Amino acid sequence: LYFFAWVLKNNFYLFSKKLYAFLNEISIFVQSIILIRIIYMDKTIRCPYCGEEIKAIARKCKHCGEWLNNNKSDDPESQMRRSITGGIANIRNSNILIWEIFIIAILAGLFKESWWWFGGTFIGLAILLSIPFLGTAFCIVLSLLWGIIGYSFGAMLSDAAAWVIGILSFMAGLGIHFSGRQGIQDMN
């Protein structure tokens, strides 16, 4: 009984410590958003159309009525950020693709009861992925397998759910596999 009380007390202490840290992070995040909002509320710029002074967060000039293009997606910094973010996603998806190849190689090795089959399958599929047309076909086949697995899970619910989940799984597989393939090509 004492041991149970000790475990309960220590687990509650650890839980409350983690909860406090989590709430502290949320508080810092909200405070930073409010601070950024306050800073930008006071900042002013000149309207590119009429030259009058307006707030930096304005979307439309209050003097001339022109809509302002505050889209900063054309500047080099945001283009660099987008490309880095896309590259990180490609590398993460390439990890999924490599793990799928690894699992297929394990299954081939177990089926043939040979380490040679495992190694040959792994190396062969990795090389196959680097060949343009065959790599594309391989990604489509893997995505079809995702669709079949999704259809099987959806069939437990209903026929309509099977088709919807199967198609969504296939489309998600296509996105992940082609993104992962791009990540592998980027690493070369």
PyMOL CGO cylinders between C-alpha atoms (Angstrom):
from pymol import cmd
from pymol.cgo import CYLINDER

trace = [
    CYLINDER, 0.00, 0.00, 0.00, 2.83, 2.41, 0.81, 0.3, 1, 1, 1, 1, 1, 1,
    CYLINDER, 2.83, 2.41, 0.81, 4.52, 1.53, -2.47, 0.3, 1, 1, 1, 1, 1, 1,
    CYLINDER, 4.52, 1.53, -2.47, 1.30, 2.24, -4.41, 0.3, 1, 1, 1, 1, 1, 1,
    CYLINDER, 1.30, 2.24, -4.41, 0.90, 5.60, -2.66, 0.3, 1, 1, 1, 1, 1, 1,
    CYLINDER, 0.90, 5.60, -2.66, 4.54, 6.47, -3.40, 0.3, 1, 1, 1, 1, 1, 1,
    CYLINDER, 4.54, 6.47, -3.40, 4.13, 5.60, -7.12, 0.3, 1, 1, 1, 1, 1, 1,
    CYLINDER, 4.13, 5.60, -7.12, 0.89, 7.59, -7.33, 0.3, 1, 1, 1, 1, 1, 1,
    CYLINDER, 0.89, 7.59, -7.33, 2.48, 10.61, -5.64, 0.3, 1, 1, 1, 1, 1, 1,
    CYLINDER, 2.48, 10.61, -5.64, 5.59, 10.56, -7.86, 0.3, 1, 1, 1, 1, 1, 1,
    CYLINDER, 5.59, 10.56, -7.86, 3.60, 10.04, -11.07, 0.3, 1, 1, 1, 1, 1, 1,
    CYLINDER, 3.60, 10.04, -11.07, 1.31, 12.92, -10.14, 0.3, 1, 1, 1, 1, 1, 1,
    CYLINDER, 1.31, 12.92, -10.14, 4.37, 15.07, -9.43, 0.3, 1, 1, 1, 1, 1, 1,
    CYLINDER, 4.37, 15.07, -9.43, 5.90, 14.22, -12.85, 0.3, 1, 1, 1, 1, 1, 1,
    CYLINDER, 5.90, 14.22, -12.85, 2.55, 14.79, -14.59, 0.3, 1, 1, 1, 1, 1, 1,
    CYLINDER, 2.55, 14.79, -14.59, 2.02, 18.15, -12.88, 0.3, 1, 1, 1, 1, 1, 1,
    CYLINDER, 2.02, 18.15, -12.88, 5.59, 19.18, -13.74, 0.3, 1, 1, 1, 1, 1, 1,
    CYLINDER, 5.59, 19.18, -13.74, 5.06, 18.34, -17.43, 0.3, 1, 1, 1, 1, 1, 1,
    CYLINDER, 5.06, 18.34, -17.43, 1.67, 20.07, -17.43, 0.3, 1, 1, 1, 1, 1, 1,
    CYLINDER, 1.67, 20.07, -17.43, 3.22, 23.18, -15.89, 0.3, 1, 1, 1, 1, 1, 1,
    CYLINDER, 3.22, 23.18, -15.89, 5.96, 23.22, -18.55, 0.3, 1, 1, 1, 1, 1, 1,
    CYLINDER, 5.96, 23.22, -18.55, 3.38, 22.79, -21.31, 0.3, 1, 1, 1, 1, 1, 1,
    CYLINDER, 3.38, 22.79, -21.31, 1.18, 25.60, -19.98, 0.3, 1, 1, 1, 1, 1, 1,
    CYLINDER, 1.18, 25.60, -19.98, 4.24, 27.80, -19.58, 0.3, 1, 1, 1, 1, 1, 1,
    CYLINDER, 4.24, 27.80, -19.58, 5.15, 27.25, -23.25, 0.3, 1, 1, 1, 1, 1, 1,
    CYLINDER, 5.15, 27.25, -23.25, 1.60, 28.13, -24.33, 0.3, 1, 1, 1, 1, 1, 1,
    CYLINDER, 1.60, 28.13, -24.33, 1.73, 31.27, -22.19, 0.3, 1, 1, 1, 1, 1, 1,
    CYLINDER, 1.73, 31.27, -22.19, 5.02, 32.37, -23.76, 0.3, 1, 1, 1, 1, 1, 1,
    CYLINDER, 5.02, 32.37, -23.76, 3.62, 31.70, -27.25, 0.3, 1, 1, 1, 1, 1, 1,
    CYLINDER, 3.62, 31.70, -27.25, 0.46, 33.75, -26.61, 0.3, 1, 1, 1, 1, 1, 1,
    CYLINDER, 0.46, 33.75, -26.61, 2.47, 36.58, -25.06, 0.3, 1, 1, 1, 1, 1, 1,
    CYLINDER, 2.47, 36.58, -25.06, 4.78, 36.72, -28.07, 0.3, 1, 1, 1, 1, 1, 1,
    CYLINDER, 4.78, 36.72, -28.07, 1.82, 36.84, -30.46, 0.3, 1, 1, 1, 1, 1, 1,
    CYLINDER, 1.82, 36.84, -30.46, 0.25, 39.67, -28.48, 0.3, 1, 1, 1, 1, 1, 1,
    CYLINDER, 0.25, 39.67, -28.48, 3.57, 41.54, -28.37, 0.3, 1, 1, 1, 1, 1, 1,
    CYLINDER, 3.57, 41.54, -28.37, 4.08, 41.17, -32.13, 0.3, 1, 1, 1, 1, 1, 1,
    CYLINDER, 4.08, 41.17, -32.13, 0.52, 42.36, -32.73, 0.3, 1, 1, 1, 1, 1, 1,
    CYLINDER, 0.52, 42.36, -32.73, 1.06, 45.42, -30.51, 0.3, 1, 1, 1, 1, 1, 1,
    CYLINDER, 1.06, 45.42, -30.51, 4.33, 46.28, -32.27, 0.3, 1, 1, 1, 1, 1, 1,
    CYLINDER, 4.33, 46.28, -32.27, 2.75, 46.08, -35.71, 0.3, 1, 1, 1, 1, 1, 1,
    CYLINDER, 2.75, 46.08, -35.71, -0.38, 47.99, -34.65, 0.3, 1, 1, 1, 1, 1, 1,
    CYLINDER, -0.38, 47.99, -34.65, 1.71, 51.12, -34.02, 0.3, 1, 1, 1, 1, 1, 1,
    CYLINDER, 1.71, 51.12, -34.02, 3.95, 50.83, -37.09, 0.3, 1, 1, 1, 1, 1, 1,
    CYLINDER, 3.95, 50.83, -37.09, 3.00, 52.98, -40.07, 0.3, 1, 1, 1, 1, 1, 1,
    CYLINDER, 3.00, 52.98, -40.07, 3.99, 52.99, -43.73, 0.3, 1, 1, 1, 1, 1, 1,
    CYLINDER, 3.99, 52.99, -43.73, 3.22, 55.18, -46.74, 0.3, 1, 1, 1, 1, 1, 1,
    CYLINDER, 3.22, 55.18, -46.74, 0.57, 54.09, -49.22, 0.3, 1, 1, 1, 1, 1, 1,
    CYLINDER, 0.57, 54.09, -49.22, 2.28, 53.20, -52.53, 0.3, 1, 1, 1, 1, 1, 1,
    CYLINDER, 2.28, 53.20, -52.53, -0.64, 54.77, -54.47, 0.3, 1, 1, 1, 1, 1, 1,
    CYLINDER, -0.64, 54.77, -54.47, -1.36, 58.08, -52.74, 0.3, 1, 1, 1, 1, 1, 1,
    CYLINDER, -1.36, 58.08, -52.74, 1.62, 58.48, -50.40, 0.3, 1, 1, 1, 1, 1, 1,
    CYLINDER, 1.62, 58.48, -50.40, -0.48, 59.05, -47.26, 0.3, 1, 1, 1, 1, 1, 1,
    CYLINDER, -0.48, 59.05, -47.26, 0.56, 57.49, -43.95, 0.3, 1, 1, 1, 1, 1, 1,
    CYLINDER, 0.56, 57.49, -43.95, -1.36, 54.30, -43.04, 0.3, 1, 1, 1, 1, 1, 1,
    CYLINDER, -1.36, 54.30, -43.04, -0.95, 51.46, -40.54, 0.3, 1, 1, 1, 1, 1, 1,
    CYLINDER, -0.95, 51.46, -40.54, 1.48, 48.72, -41.56, 0.3, 1, 1, 1, 1, 1, 1,
    CYLINDER, 1.48, 48.72, -41.56, -1.17, 46.02, -41.10, 0.3, 1, 1, 1, 1, 1, 1,
    CYLINDER, -1.17, 46.02, -41.10, -3.70, 47.80, -43.33, 0.3, 1, 1, 1, 1, 1, 1,
    CYLINDER, -3.70, 47.80, -43.33, -5.06, 45.85, -46.28, 0.3, 1, 1, 1, 1, 1, 1,
    CYLINDER, -5.06, 45.85, -46.28, -6.76, 48.82, -47.89, 0.3, 1, 1, 1, 1, 1, 1,
    CYLINDER, -6.76, 48.82, -47.89, -5.72, 52.47, -47.89, 0.3, 1, 1, 1, 1, 1, 1,
    CYLINDER, -5.72, 52.47, -47.89, -8.22, 54.58, -45.93, 0.3, 1, 1, 1, 1, 1, 1,
    CYLINDER, -8.22, 54.58, -45.93, -7.34, 57.68, -48.00, 0.3, 1, 1, 1, 1, 1, 1,
    CYLINDER, -7.34, 57.68, -48.00, -7.50, 56.51, -51.63, 0.3, 1, 1, 1, 1, 1, 1,
    CYLINDER, -7.50, 56.51, -51.63, -9.36, 53.20, -51.19, 0.3, 1, 1, 1, 1, 1, 1,
    CYLINDER, -9.36, 53.20, -51.19, -6.77, 51.10, -53.06, 0.3, 1, 1, 1, 1, 1, 1,
    CYLINDER, -6.77, 51.10, -53.06, -6.19, 47.52, -51.93, 0.3, 1, 1, 1, 1, 1, 1,
    CYLINDER, -6.19, 47.52, -51.93, -2.63, 46.95, -50.77, 0.3, 1, 1, 1, 1, 1, 1,
    CYLINDER, -2.63, 46.95, -50.77, -0.66, 43.86, -51.69, 0.3, 1, 1, 1, 1, 1, 1,
    CYLINDER, -0.66, 43.86, -51.69, 0.90, 42.88, -48.37, 0.3, 1, 1, 1, 1, 1, 1,
    CYLINDER, 0.90, 42.88, -48.37, 1.81, 39.48, -49.74, 0.3, 1, 1, 1, 1, 1, 1,
    CYLINDER, 1.81, 39.48, -49.74, 5.45, 39.04, -48.94, 0.3, 1, 1, 1, 1, 1, 1,
    CYLINDER, 5.45, 39.04, -48.94, 5.69, 35.69, -50.75, 0.3, 1, 1, 1, 1, 1, 1,
    CYLINDER, 5.69, 35.69, -50.75, 7.74, 37.26, -53.53, 0.3, 1, 1, 1, 1, 1, 1,
    CYLINDER, 7.74, 37.26, -53.53, 10.68, 38.34, -51.39, 0.3, 1, 1, 1, 1, 1, 1,
    CYLINDER, 10.68, 38.34, -51.39, 13.79, 36.12, -51.40, 0.3, 1, 1, 1, 1, 1, 1,
    CYLINDER, 13.79, 36.12, -51.40, 13.59, 35.36, -47.68, 0.3, 1, 1, 1, 1, 1, 1,
    CYLINDER, 13.59, 35.36, -47.68, 10.13, 33.77, -47.88, 0.3, 1, 1, 1, 1, 1, 1,
    CYLINDER, 10.13, 33.77, -47.88, 11.09, 31.89, -51.06, 0.3, 1, 1, 1, 1, 1, 1,
    CYLINDER, 11.09, 31.89, -51.06, 14.11, 30.47, -49.21, 0.3, 1, 1, 1, 1, 1, 1,
    CYLINDER, 14.11, 30.47, -49.21, 11.93, 29.55, -46.23, 0.3, 1, 1, 1, 1, 1, 1,
    CYLINDER, 11.93, 29.55, -46.23, 9.45, 27.75, -48.51, 0.3, 1, 1, 1, 1, 1, 1,
    CYLINDER, 9.45, 27.75, -48.51, 12.19, 25.81, -50.27, 0.3, 1, 1, 1, 1, 1, 1,
    CYLINDER, 12.19, 25.81, -50.27, 13.80, 24.78, -46.98, 0.3, 1, 1, 1, 1, 1, 1,
    CYLINDER, 13.80, 24.78, -46.98, 10.44, 23.70, -45.58, 0.3, 1, 1, 1, 1, 1, 1,
    CYLINDER, 10.44, 23.70, -45.58, 9.73, 21.71, -48.74, 0.3, 1, 1, 1, 1, 1, 1,
    CYLINDER, 9.73, 21.71, -48.74, 13.18, 20.12, -48.56, 0.3, 1, 1, 1, 1, 1, 1,
    CYLINDER, 13.18, 20.12, -48.56, 12.62, 19.06, -44.94, 0.3, 1, 1, 1, 1, 1, 1,
    CYLINDER, 12.62, 19.06, -44.94, 9.27, 17.50, -45.88, 0.3, 1, 1, 1, 1, 1, 1,
    CYLINDER, 9.27, 17.50, -45.88, 10.92, 15.67, -48.80, 0.3, 1, 1, 1, 1, 1, 1,
    CYLINDER, 10.92, 15.67, -48.80, 13.61, 14.26, -46.52, 0.3, 1, 1, 1, 1, 1, 1,
    CYLINDER, 13.61, 14.26, -46.52, 11.03, 13.10, -43.96, 0.3, 1, 1, 1, 1, 1, 1,
    CYLINDER, 11.03, 13.10, -43.96, 9.03, 11.42, -46.71, 0.3, 1, 1, 1, 1, 1, 1,
    CYLINDER, 9.03, 11.42, -46.71, 12.19, 9.81, -48.08, 0.3, 1, 1, 1, 1, 1, 1,
    CYLINDER, 12.19, 9.81, -48.08, 12.62, 8.18, -44.66, 0.3, 1, 1, 1, 1, 1, 1,
    CYLINDER, 12.62, 8.18, -44.66, 9.17, 6.63, -45.07, 0.3, 1, 1, 1, 1, 1, 1,
    CYLINDER, 9.17, 6.63, -45.07, 10.12, 5.41, -48.54, 0.3, 1, 1, 1, 1, 1, 1,
    CYLINDER, 10.12, 5.41, -48.54, 13.40, 3.91, -47.30, 0.3, 1, 1, 1, 1, 1, 1,
    CYLINDER, 13.40, 3.91, -47.30, 11.58, 2.16, -44.44, 0.3, 1, 1, 1, 1, 1, 1,
    CYLINDER, 11.58, 2.16, -44.44, 9.09, 0.70, -46.92, 0.3, 1, 1, 1, 1, 1, 1,
    CYLINDER, 9.09, 0.70, -46.92, 11.95, -0.63, -49.03, 0.3, 1, 1, 1, 1, 1, 1,
    CYLINDER, 11.95, -0.63, -49.03, 13.56, -2.02, -45.87, 0.3, 1, 1, 1, 1, 1, 1,
    CYLINDER, 13.56, -2.02, -45.87, 10.33, -3.82, -44.86, 0.3, 1, 1, 1, 1, 1, 1,
    CYLINDER, 10.33, -3.82, -44.86, 9.91, -5.24, -48.37, 0.3, 1, 1, 1, 1, 1, 1,
    CYLINDER, 9.91, -5.24, -48.37, 13.53, -6.47, -48.24, 0.3, 1, 1, 1, 1, 1, 1,
    CYLINDER, 13.53, -6.47, -48.24, 12.92, -8.08, -44.82, 0.3, 1, 1, 1, 1, 1, 1,
    CYLINDER, 12.92, -8.08, -44.82, 9.81, -9.84, -46.15, 0.3, 1, 1, 1, 1, 1, 1,
    CYLINDER, 9.81, -9.84, -46.15, 11.74, -11.07, -49.21, 0.3, 1, 1, 1, 1, 1, 1,
    CYLINDER, 11.74, -11.07, -49.21, 14.56, -12.35, -46.99, 0.3, 1, 1, 1, 1, 1, 1,
    CYLINDER, 14.56, -12.35, -46.99, 12.12, -14.10, -44.65, 0.3, 1, 1, 1, 1, 1, 1,
    CYLINDER, 12.12, -14.10, -44.65, 10.15, -15.61, -47.52, 0.3, 1, 1, 1, 1, 1, 1,
    CYLINDER, 10.15, -15.61, -47.52, 13.27, -16.99, -49.21, 0.3, 1, 1, 1, 1, 1, 1,
    CYLINDER, 13.27, -16.99, -49.21, 15.02, -17.60, -45.85, 0.3, 1, 1, 1, 1, 1, 1,
    CYLINDER, 15.02, -17.60, -45.85, 18.17, -15.90, -47.08, 0.3, 1, 1, 1, 1, 1, 1,
    CYLINDER, 18.17, -15.90, -47.08, 20.22, -12.87, -46.11, 0.3, 1, 1, 1, 1, 1, 1,
    CYLINDER, 20.22, -12.87, -46.11, 21.27, -12.64, -49.74, 0.3, 1, 1, 1, 1, 1, 1,
    CYLINDER, 21.27, -12.64, -49.74, 17.66, -12.08, -50.80, 0.3, 1, 1, 1, 1, 1, 1,
    CYLINDER, 17.66, -12.08, -50.80, 17.29, -9.42, -48.13, 0.3, 1, 1, 1, 1, 1, 1,
    CYLINDER, 17.29, -9.42, -48.13, 20.43, -7.52, -49.23, 0.3, 1, 1, 1, 1, 1, 1,
    CYLINDER, 20.43, -7.52, -49.23, 19.75, -8.00, -52.93, 0.3, 1, 1, 1, 1, 1, 1,
    CYLINDER, 19.75, -8.00, -52.93, 16.17, -6.79, -52.63, 0.3, 1, 1, 1, 1, 1, 1,
    CYLINDER, 16.17, -6.79, -52.63, 17.17, -3.76, -50.57, 0.3, 1, 1, 1, 1, 1, 1,
    CYLINDER, 17.17, -3.76, -50.57, 19.97, -2.72, -52.92, 0.3, 1, 1, 1, 1, 1, 1,
    CYLINDER, 19.97, -2.72, -52.92, 17.91, -3.54, -56.02, 0.3, 1, 1, 1, 1, 1, 1,
    CYLINDER, 17.91, -3.54, -56.02, 14.93, -1.45, -54.92, 0.3, 1, 1, 1, 1, 1, 1,
    CYLINDER, 14.93, -1.45, -54.92, 17.20, 1.42, -53.89, 0.3, 1, 1, 1, 1, 1, 1,
    CYLINDER, 17.20, 1.42, -53.89, 18.79, 1.38, -57.35, 0.3, 1, 1, 1, 1, 1, 1,
    CYLINDER, 18.79, 1.38, -57.35, 15.36, 1.00, -58.98, 0.3, 1, 1, 1, 1, 1, 1,
    CYLINDER, 15.36, 1.00, -58.98, 14.26, 4.17, -57.24, 0.3, 1, 1, 1, 1, 1, 1,
    CYLINDER, 14.26, 4.17, -57.24, 17.06, 6.17, -58.89, 0.3, 1, 1, 1, 1, 1, 1,
    CYLINDER, 17.06, 6.17, -58.89, 16.07, 5.16, -62.44, 0.3, 1, 1, 1, 1, 1, 1,
    CYLINDER, 16.07, 5.16, -62.44, 13.60, 7.82, -63.69, 0.3, 1, 1, 1, 1, 1, 1,
    CYLINDER, 13.60, 7.82, -63.69, 10.83, 5.74, -65.31, 0.3, 1, 1, 1, 1, 1, 1,
    CYLINDER, 10.83, 5.74, -65.31, 11.16, 2.66, -63.10, 0.3, 1, 1, 1, 1, 1, 1,
    CYLINDER, 11.16, 2.66, -63.10, 11.33, 4.75, -59.93, 0.3, 1, 1, 1, 1, 1, 1,
    CYLINDER, 11.33, 4.75, -59.93, 8.09, 6.47, -60.90, 0.3, 1, 1, 1, 1, 1, 1,
    CYLINDER, 8.09, 6.47, -60.90, 6.42, 3.13, -61.58, 0.3, 1, 1, 1, 1, 1, 1,
    CYLINDER, 6.42, 3.13, -61.58, 7.70, 1.77, -58.25, 0.3, 1, 1, 1, 1, 1, 1,
    CYLINDER, 7.70, 1.77, -58.25, 6.24, 4.79, -56.39, 0.3, 1, 1, 1, 1, 1, 1,
    CYLINDER, 6.24, 4.79, -56.39, 2.88, 4.22, -58.10, 0.3, 1, 1, 1, 1, 1, 1,
    CYLINDER, 2.88, 4.22, -58.10, 2.91, 0.51, -57.15, 0.3, 1, 1, 1, 1, 1, 1,
    CYLINDER, 2.91, 0.51, -57.15, 3.68, 1.38, -53.51, 0.3, 1, 1, 1, 1, 1, 1,
    CYLINDER, 3.68, 1.38, -53.51, 0.87, 3.93, -53.53, 0.3, 1, 1, 1, 1, 1, 1,
    CYLINDER, 0.87, 3.93, -53.53, -1.51, 1.32, -54.95, 0.3, 1, 1, 1, 1, 1, 1,
    CYLINDER, -1.51, 1.32, -54.95, -0.55, -0.93, -52.04, 0.3, 1, 1, 1, 1, 1, 1,
    CYLINDER, -0.55, -0.93, -52.04, -1.42, 1.92, -49.67, 0.3, 1, 1, 1, 1, 1, 1,
    CYLINDER, -1.42, 1.92, -49.67, -4.77, 2.25, -51.45, 0.3, 1, 1, 1, 1, 1, 1,
    CYLINDER, -4.77, 2.25, -51.45, -5.44, -1.49, -51.11, 0.3, 1, 1, 1, 1, 1, 1,
    CYLINDER, -5.44, -1.49, -51.11, -4.59, -1.39, -47.41, 0.3, 1, 1, 1, 1, 1, 1,
    CYLINDER, -4.59, -1.39, -47.41, -6.86, 1.66, -46.96, 0.3, 1, 1, 1, 1, 1, 1,
    CYLINDER, -6.86, 1.66, -46.96, -9.65, -0.09, -48.86, 0.3, 1, 1, 1, 1, 1, 1,
    CYLINDER, -9.65, -0.09, -48.86, -9.28, -3.14, -46.59, 0.3, 1, 1, 1, 1, 1, 1,
    CYLINDER, -9.28, -3.14, -46.59, -9.58, -1.01, -43.46, 0.3, 1, 1, 1, 1, 1, 1,
    CYLINDER, -9.58, -1.01, -43.46, -12.54, 0.90, -44.90, 0.3, 1, 1, 1, 1, 1, 1,
    CYLINDER, -12.54, 0.90, -44.90, -14.29, -2.34, -45.82, 0.3, 1, 1, 1, 1, 1, 1,
    CYLINDER, -14.29, -2.34, -45.82, -14.65, -3.02, -42.10, 0.3, 1, 1, 1, 1, 1, 1,
    CYLINDER, -14.65, -3.02, -42.10, -16.95, 0.01, -41.91, 0.3, 1, 1, 1, 1, 1, 1,
    CYLINDER, -16.95, 0.01, -41.91, -18.91, 0.02, -45.17, 0.3, 1, 1, 1, 1, 1, 1,
    CYLINDER, -18.91, 0.02, -45.17, -18.51, -0.29, -48.92, 0.3, 1, 1, 1, 1, 1, 1,
    CYLINDER, -18.51, -0.29, -48.92, -18.59, 3.48, -49.43, 0.3, 1, 1, 1, 1, 1, 1,
    CYLINDER, -18.59, 3.48, -49.43, -16.04, 4.01, -46.65, 0.3, 1, 1, 1, 1, 1, 1,
    CYLINDER, -16.04, 4.01, -46.65, -13.81, 1.40, -48.26, 0.3, 1, 1, 1, 1, 1, 1,
    CYLINDER, -13.81, 1.40, -48.26, -13.69, 3.35, -51.53, 0.3, 1, 1, 1, 1, 1, 1,
    CYLINDER, -13.69, 3.35, -51.53, -13.20, 6.72, -49.87, 0.3, 1, 1, 1, 1, 1, 1,
    CYLINDER, -13.20, 6.72, -49.87, -10.44, 5.53, -47.54, 0.3, 1, 1, 1, 1, 1, 1,
    CYLINDER, -10.44, 5.53, -47.54, -8.83, 3.52, -50.33, 0.3, 1, 1, 1, 1, 1, 1,
    CYLINDER, -8.83, 3.52, -50.33, -8.72, 6.52, -52.70, 0.3, 1, 1, 1, 1, 1, 1,
    CYLINDER, -8.72, 6.52, -52.70, -7.47, 8.86, -49.97, 0.3, 1, 1, 1, 1, 1, 1,
    CYLINDER, -7.47, 8.86, -49.97, -4.78, 6.35, -48.99, 0.3, 1, 1, 1, 1, 1, 1,
    CYLINDER, -4.78, 6.35, -48.99, -3.69, 6.03, -52.62, 0.3, 1, 1, 1, 1, 1, 1,
    CYLINDER, -3.69, 6.03, -52.62, -3.52, 9.82, -53.04, 0.3, 1, 1, 1, 1, 1, 1,
    CYLINDER, -3.52, 9.82, -53.04, -1.62, 10.25, -49.76, 0.3, 1, 1, 1, 1, 1, 1,
    CYLINDER, -1.62, 10.25, -49.76, 0.74, 7.51, -50.86, 0.3, 1, 1, 1, 1, 1, 1,
    CYLINDER, 0.74, 7.51, -50.86, 1.38, 9.25, -54.16, 0.3, 1, 1, 1, 1, 1, 1,
    CYLINDER, 1.38, 9.25, -54.16, 2.19, 12.51, -52.39, 0.3, 1, 1, 1, 1, 1, 1,
    CYLINDER, 2.19, 12.51, -52.39, 4.47, 10.90, -49.84, 0.3, 1, 1, 1, 1, 1, 1,
    CYLINDER, 4.47, 10.90, -49.84, 6.25, 8.62, -52.31, 0.3, 1, 1, 1, 1, 1, 1,
    CYLINDER, 6.25, 8.62, -52.31, 6.93, 11.24, -54.96, 0.3, 1, 1, 1, 1, 1, 1,
    CYLINDER, 6.93, 11.24, -54.96, 7.98, 13.77, -52.31, 0.3, 1, 1, 1, 1, 1, 1,
    CYLINDER, 7.98, 13.77, -52.31, 10.27, 11.15, -50.76, 0.3, 1, 1, 1, 1, 1, 1,
    CYLINDER, 10.27, 11.15, -50.76, 11.71, 10.28, -54.16, 0.3, 1, 1, 1, 1, 1, 1,
    CYLINDER, 11.71, 10.28, -54.16, 12.42, 13.98, -54.71, 0.3, 1, 1, 1, 1, 1, 1,
    CYLINDER, 12.42, 13.98, -54.71, 14.12, 14.09, -51.31, 0.3, 1, 1, 1, 1, 1, 1,
    CYLINDER, 14.12, 14.09, -51.31, 16.35, 11.17, -52.24, 0.3, 1, 1, 1, 1, 1, 1,
    CYLINDER, 16.35, 11.17, -52.24, 17.24, 12.85, -55.54, 0.3, 1, 1, 1, 1, 1, 1,
    CYLINDER, 17.24, 12.85, -55.54, 17.99, 16.10, -53.69, 0.3, 1, 1, 1, 1, 1, 1,
    CYLINDER, 17.99, 16.10, -53.69, 20.43, 14.27, -51.41, 0.3, 1, 1, 1, 1, 1, 1,
    CYLINDER, 20.43, 14.27, -51.41, 22.38, 12.97, -54.41, 0.3, 1, 1, 1, 1, 1, 1,
]
cmd.load_cgo(trace, "trace")
